[in-house]
Amino acid sequence: YDFDLFTLVWAAFAGAAYTSLRGRHVTAGIAIENIIGRGTLLAVLRFLIVVGFLVLLTISGIWHTFSSWQTHETTFDVEQWPMWIAKASLPVGAGFWAVAEFAKFLRQLGGISTPENEVLLDE
């Protein structure tokens, strides 16, 4: 494990939260859409599936991060980076992603224009 891998893991979770907030993230909604169609039921079901997974991911990430921090787990390379730095990306990234999903869900239920319904300048 090196700094470049740690950076990649952090960037992946930051990107997931950002794309979810902007409505550009592919999620379980695609499969559910084909089964039950679009509407409020789909929004609620998709929200429960995605946020349920993210909550479990956050809890698991917190446990792994604290475990790594308490045992002073380090990488095997010359620099011996603390592993909790990389593992902290899991609860932080999944937590921000869950917040983004919650905001998106509230906008959908309130009928507020969501980013996926807006025309972006680069499209």
Secondary structure, 3 states (H helix, E strand, C coil): CCHHHHHHHHHHHHHHHHHHHCCCCCCCHHHHHHHHCCCHHHHHHHHHHHHHHHHHHHHHHHHHHHHHHHCCCECCCCCCCEHHHHHCHHHHHHHHHHHHHHHHHHHHHHCCCCHHHCCCCCC
